[in-house]
Amino acid sequence: MDRASDTIQFGPGPILSPTKAYEANAYYEPYGGATGGVVWVEITYHNDEEKQKKTIYYSPVMEHFEMQWITEDTLSI
């Protein structure tokens, strides 16, 4: 995780893709108080020596958040 903050919380994850080549992790950072926050999802590619990470989703927080792999390269958020 690239962000450095004491307020970051871990969301769902790690969730492995069907072949375990990819791993999805969600993170949440509140704005402060009851004003909400943001949620983002990072994918880690395990079939690479560097285990590259990429943020694939970033949005204001929702009341209910979940994610699930549909296929090897499709993640439902």
DSSP file (Angstrom, degrees, kcal/mol; ACC not computed):
  #  RESIDUE AA STRUCTURE BP1 BP2  ACC     N-H-->O    O-->H-N    N-H-->O    O-->H-N    TCO  KAPPA ALPHA  PHI   PSI    X-CA   Y-CA   Z-CA
    1    1 A M              0   0    0      0, 0.0    41,-0.0     0, 0.0     0, 0.0   0.000 360.0 360.0 360.0 127.8    0.0    0.0    0.0
    2    2 A D        +     0   0    0      2,-0.0     2,-0.2     0, 0.0     0, 0.0   0.739 360.0  91.7 -84.3 -25.0    1.5    3.3   -1.1
    3    3 A R        -     0   0    0      1,-0.1     2,-0.7     2,-0.0     5,-0.0  -0.496  62.6-151.5 -78.0 140.0   -0.5    5.7    1.1
    4    4 A A        +     0   0    0     -2,-0.2     2,-0.3     3,-0.0    -1,-0.1  -0.901  41.6 125.5-114.0 103.7    1.0    6.6    4.5
    5    5 A S    >   -     0   0    0     -2,-0.7     3,-0.6     1,-0.1    -2,-0.0  -0.983  56.4-140.7-157.5 144.5   -1.7    7.4    7.0
    6    6 A D  T 3  S+     0   0    0     -2,-0.3    -1,-0.1     1,-0.2    -2,-0.0   0.588 101.3  62.5 -79.3 -10.7   -2.8    6.2   10.4
    7    7 A T  T 3  S+     0   0    0     23,-0.1    -1,-0.2     2,-0.1     2,-0.2   0.508  73.2 114.6 -94.9  -4.8   -6.5    6.5    9.4
    8    8 A I    <   -     0   0    0     -3,-0.6     2,-0.3    21,-0.2    21,-0.2  -0.471  47.1-165.2 -71.4 133.7   -6.4    3.8    6.7
    9    9 A Q  E     -A   28   0A   0     19,-3.4    19,-2.8    -2,-0.2     2,-0.4  -0.897  20.4-116.9-118.2 148.7   -8.5    0.8    7.4
   10   10 A F  E     -A   27   0A   0     -2,-0.3    17,-0.3    17,-0.2     3,-0.1  -0.693  31.9-173.1 -85.7 134.6   -8.4   -2.6    5.6
   11   11 A G        -     0   0    0     15,-3.2    -1,-0.1    -2,-0.4    17,-0.1  -0.009  50.1 -24.0-100.9-150.1  -11.6   -3.6    3.8
   12   12 A P  S    S-     0   0    0      0, 0.0    14,-2.3     0, 0.0    -1,-0.3  -0.312  88.4-135.2 -60.2 143.8  -12.4   -6.9    2.2
   13   13 A G        -     0   0    0      1,-0.4    12,-0.2    12,-0.2     2,-0.1  -0.496  28.8 -20.5 128.3 165.2   -9.4   -8.9    1.1
   14   14 A P        +     0   0    0      0, 0.0     2,-0.5     0, 0.0    -1,-0.4   0.412  59.9 173.5 -74.0 141.9   -7.2  -10.4    0.2
   15   15 A I  E     -B   24   0A   0      9,-2.2     9,-2.5    -3,-0.2     2,-0.2  -0.979  20.4-145.1-118.3 117.6   -9.5  -12.1   -2.3
   16   16 A L  E     -B   23   0A   0     -2,-0.5     7,-0.2     7,-0.2    53,-0.2  -0.589  14.3-118.6 -86.9 143.2   -7.7  -14.4   -4.7
   17   17 A S    >   -     0   0    0      5,-2.6     3,-1.8    -2,-0.2    55,-0.1  -0.242  43.3 -90.6 -67.8 166.3   -8.7  -14.8   -8.4
   18   18 A P  T 3  S+     0   0    0      0, 0.0    -1,-0.1     0, 0.0    54,-0.1   0.832 130.3  35.2 -52.0 -38.1   -9.8  -18.3   -9.5
   19   19 A T  T 3  S-     0   0    0     53,-0.1    -2,-0.0     3,-0.0    53,-0.0   0.399 110.3-120.6 -96.1   3.2   -6.2  -19.3  -10.5
   20   20 A K  S <  S+     0   0    0     -3,-1.8    26,-0.1     2,-0.1     3,-0.0   0.651  80.7 121.0  67.3  17.6   -4.6  -17.3   -7.7
   21   21 A A  S    S+     0   0    0     25,-0.1    25,-3.5    24,-0.1    26,-0.6   0.788  72.5  42.2 -77.6 -28.1   -2.7  -15.1  -10.1
   22   22 A Y  E     - C   0  45A   0     23,-0.2    -5,-2.6    24,-0.1     2,-0.4  -0.888  65.3-161.8-122.0 150.3   -4.3  -11.9   -8.8
   23   23 A E  E     -BC  16  44A   0     21,-1.9    21,-2.6    -2,-0.3     2,-0.4  -0.999   7.8-155.6-131.2 130.0   -5.1  -10.7   -5.4
   24   24 A A  E     +BC  15  43A   0     -9,-2.5    -9,-2.2    -2,-0.4     2,-0.4  -0.898  12.6 179.4-108.1 134.3   -7.6   -7.9   -4.6
   25   25 A N  E     - C   0  42A   0     17,-2.3    17,-2.8    -2,-0.4     2,-0.4  -0.997  12.6-152.1-132.0 137.7   -7.5   -5.8   -1.5
   26   26 A A  E     - C   0  41A   0    -14,-2.3   -15,-3.2    -2,-0.4     2,-0.3  -0.853  10.8-169.8-109.9 147.0   -9.8   -3.0   -0.5
   27   27 A Y  E     -AC  10  40A   0     13,-2.5    13,-2.1    -2,-0.4     2,-0.4  -0.956   5.7-157.4-134.0 151.7   -8.9    0.0    1.7
   28   28 A Y  E     -AC   9  39A   0    -19,-2.8   -19,-3.4    -2,-0.3    11,-0.2  -0.993   6.6-175.1-132.2 136.1  -10.9    2.7    3.4
   29   29 A E  E     - C   0  38A   0      9,-2.5     9,-2.3    -2,-0.4   -21,-0.2  -0.952  20.0-140.6-131.8 115.1   -9.8    6.1    4.6
   30   30 A P  E     - C   0  37A   0      0, 0.0     7,-0.3     0, 0.0     3,-0.1  -0.401   8.5-140.4 -71.9 148.6  -12.4    8.3    6.4
   31   31 A Y        -     0   0    0      5,-3.5     6,-0.2     1,-0.2     2,-0.1   0.792  64.5 -84.0 -72.7 -28.9  -12.4   12.1    5.8
   32   32 A G  S >  S+     0   0    0      4,-0.8     3,-1.3     1,-0.4    -1,-0.2  -0.157  88.2   5.2 127.1 134.8  -13.0   12.7    9.4
   33   33 A G  T 3  S-     0   0    0      1,-0.2     3,-0.4     2,-0.1    -1,-0.4  -0.336 121.0 -35.1  65.9-145.9  -16.1   12.6   11.6
   34   34 A A  T 3  S+     0   0    0      1,-0.2    -1,-0.2    -3,-0.1     3,-0.1   0.172 108.9 102.1 -97.2  17.1  -19.4   11.6    9.9
   35   35 A T  S <  S-     0   0    0     -3,-1.3     2,-0.3     1,-0.3    -1,-0.2   0.541  83.5-123.2 -81.6  -5.1  -18.5   13.2    6.6
   36   36 A G        -     0   0    0     -3,-0.4    -5,-3.5    -4,-0.1    -4,-0.8  -0.705  24.1-134.3 104.1-154.8  -17.6    9.9    4.9
   37   37 A G  E     -C   30   0A   0     -7,-0.3    24,-3.0    -2,-0.3     2,-0.3  -0.939  20.7 -79.9-178.0-165.2  -14.4    8.8    3.2
   38   38 A V  E     -CD  29  60A   0     -9,-2.3    -9,-2.5    22,-0.3     2,-0.4  -0.910  25.3-158.1-124.6 153.1  -13.0    7.0    0.2
   39   39 A V  E     +CD  28  59A   0     20,-2.9    20,-2.5    -2,-0.3     2,-0.3  -0.978  13.0 179.7-126.7 142.5  -12.5    3.4   -0.7
   40   40 A W  E     -CD  27  58A   0    -13,-2.1   -13,-2.5    -2,-0.4     2,-0.4  -0.980  16.9-143.4-141.7 156.5  -10.1    2.0   -3.2
   41   41 A V  E     -CD  26  57A   0     16,-2.0    15,-2.5    -2,-0.3    16,-1.1  -0.974  11.4-163.8-122.9 130.5   -9.2   -1.4   -4.5
   42   42 A E  E     -CD  25  55A   0    -17,-2.8   -17,-2.3    -2,-0.4     2,-0.4  -0.923   6.2-152.2-112.9 139.6   -5.7   -2.6   -5.4
   43   43 A I  E     -CD  24  54A   0     11,-2.9    11,-2.1    -2,-0.4     2,-0.5  -0.926   5.5-158.5-108.6 133.3   -4.8   -5.6   -7.5
   44   44 A T  E     -CD  23  53A   0    -21,-2.6   -21,-1.9    -2,-0.4     2,-0.7  -0.955  10.0-144.8-110.4 129.5   -1.6   -7.5   -7.0
   45   45 A Y  E     -C   22   0A   0      7,-2.5     3,-0.5    -2,-0.5     7,-0.3  -0.850  13.5-172.5 -95.1 112.5   -0.3   -9.6   -9.9
   46   46 A H  S    S+     0   0    0    -25,-3.5   -24,-0.1    -2,-0.7    -1,-0.1   0.654  72.6  73.4 -82.9 -16.7    1.4  -12.7   -8.3
   47   47 A N  S    S+     0   0    0    -26,-0.6     2,-0.4     3,-0.0    -1,-0.2   0.003  87.0  79.1 -87.9  32.0    2.9  -14.2  -11.6
   48   48 A D  S >  S-     0   0    0     -3,-0.5     3,-1.6     1,-0.1    -3,-0.0  -0.999  80.8-132.3-137.9 134.7    5.5  -11.4  -11.7
   49   49 A E  T 3  S+     0   0    0     -2,-0.4    -1,-0.1     1,-0.3    -3,-0.0   0.842 110.7  49.3 -55.9 -34.7    8.7  -11.3   -9.6
   50   50 A E  T 3  S-     0   0    0     -3,-0.1    -1,-0.3     3,-0.0     3,-0.1   0.581  99.7-138.3 -82.8  -9.5    7.9   -7.7   -8.7
   51   51 A K    <   -     0   0    0     -3,-1.6    -5,-0.1    -6,-0.1    -2,-0.1   0.954  27.8-146.2  47.6  59.1    4.3   -8.5   -7.6
   52   52 A Q        -     0   0    0     -7,-0.3    -7,-2.5    -8,-0.1     2,-0.4  -0.200  10.6-150.5 -58.4 141.2    3.1   -5.3   -9.3
   53   53 A K  E     -D   44   0A   0     -9,-0.2     2,-0.4    -3,-0.1    -9,-0.2  -0.889  13.3-176.6-114.6 146.6    0.2   -3.5   -7.7
   54   54 A K  E     -D   43   0A   0    -11,-2.1   -11,-2.9    -2,-0.4     2,-0.6  -0.987  25.7-130.8-144.2 131.8   -2.4   -1.4   -9.5
   55   55 A T  E     +D   42   0A   0     -2,-0.4   -13,-0.2   -13,-0.2     3,-0.1  -0.724  30.2 170.5 -79.9 123.3   -5.3    0.7   -8.1
   56   56 A I  E     +     0   0A   0    -15,-2.5     2,-0.3    -2,-0.6   -14,-0.1   0.515  60.8  33.8-111.8  -8.6   -8.3   -0.3  -10.2
   57   57 A Y  E     +D   41   0A   0    -16,-1.1   -16,-2.0     2,-0.0     2,-0.3  -0.989  52.9 167.9-151.4 137.2  -11.1    1.4   -8.2
   58   58 A Y  E     +D   40   0A   0     -2,-0.3   -18,-0.2   -18,-0.2   -20,-0.0  -0.933  20.4 142.5-151.7 124.6  -11.4    4.6   -6.2
   59   59 A S  E     -D   39   0A   0    -20,-2.5   -20,-2.9    -2,-0.3     3,-0.1  -0.995  54.5 -82.0-159.0 155.9  -14.7    6.1   -5.0
   60   60 A P  E    S-D   38   0A   0      0, 0.0   -22,-0.3     0, 0.0   -24,-0.1  -0.363  70.9 -84.2 -56.8 149.1  -16.4    8.0   -2.2
   61   61 A V        -     0   0    0    -24,-3.0     2,-0.3   -32,-0.1   -24,-0.1  -0.220  44.0-151.5 -62.2 144.8  -17.4    5.4    0.4
   62   62 A M        -     0   0    0     -3,-0.1     3,-0.1     1,-0.1    -1,-0.1  -0.733  25.0-115.7-109.5 162.9  -20.7    3.5    0.0
   63   63 A E  S    S+     0   0    0     -2,-0.3     2,-0.5     1,-0.2    -1,-0.1   0.903 105.4  28.7 -64.3 -40.4  -22.9    2.1    2.7
   64   64 A H  S    S+     0   0    0      2,-0.0     2,-0.4    -3,-0.0    -1,-0.2  -0.984  72.1 178.5-127.6 126.0  -22.3   -1.4    1.6
   65   65 A F        +     0   0    0     -2,-0.5     2,-0.3    -3,-0.1    12,-0.0  -0.990  11.7 147.4-130.9 128.4  -19.1   -2.5   -0.2
   66   66 A E        -     0   0    0     11,-0.4     2,-0.3    -2,-0.4    -2,-0.0  -0.979  21.3-159.6-150.0 162.2  -18.1   -6.0   -1.4
   67   67 A M        +     0   0    0     -2,-0.3     2,-0.3   -43,-0.1    10,-0.2  -0.991   8.3 178.2-144.8 151.4  -16.1   -7.5   -4.2
   68   68 A Q  E     -E   76   0B   0      8,-2.2     8,-3.2    -2,-0.3     2,-0.3  -0.977  32.7-114.3-155.0 135.9  -16.0  -10.9   -5.8
   69   69 A W  E     +E   75   0B   0     -2,-0.3     6,-0.2     6,-0.2     3,-0.1  -0.586  27.2 179.2 -71.3 129.6  -14.0  -12.4   -8.7
   70   70 A I  E    S-     0   0B   0      4,-3.1     2,-0.3     1,-0.4    -1,-0.2   0.817  72.1  -9.5 -95.9 -45.9  -16.4  -13.3  -11.5
   71   71 A T  E >  S-E   74   0B   0      3,-1.3     3,-1.0   -53,-0.0    -1,-0.4  -0.787  90.7 -80.4-137.3-177.4  -13.7  -14.7  -13.9
   72   72 A E  T 3  S+     0   0    0     -2,-0.3   -55,-0.1     1,-0.2   -50,-0.1   0.809 131.1  26.3 -59.4 -30.6   -9.9  -14.6  -13.8
   73   73 A D  T 3  S+     0   0    0      1,-0.1     2,-0.5   -56,-0.0    -1,-0.2   0.161 108.2  81.4-122.1  19.3   -9.8  -11.1  -15.1
   74   74 A T  E <   -E   71   0B   0     -3,-1.0    -4,-3.1     2,-0.0    -3,-1.3  -0.967  51.4-175.0-130.0 118.3  -13.2   -9.7  -13.9
   75   75 A L  E     -E   69   0B   0     -2,-0.5     2,-0.5    -6,-0.2    -6,-0.2  -0.950  17.0-144.3-111.9 122.9  -13.7   -8.4  -10.4
   76   76 A S  E      E   68   0B   0     -8,-3.2    -8,-2.2    -2,-0.5    -2,-0.0  -0.757 360.0 360.0 -87.2 127.3  -17.2   -7.4   -9.4
   77   77 A I              0   0    0     -2,-0.5   -11,-0.4   -10,-0.2    -1,-0.1   0.318 360.0 360.0-119.8 360.0  -17.2   -4.4   -7.0
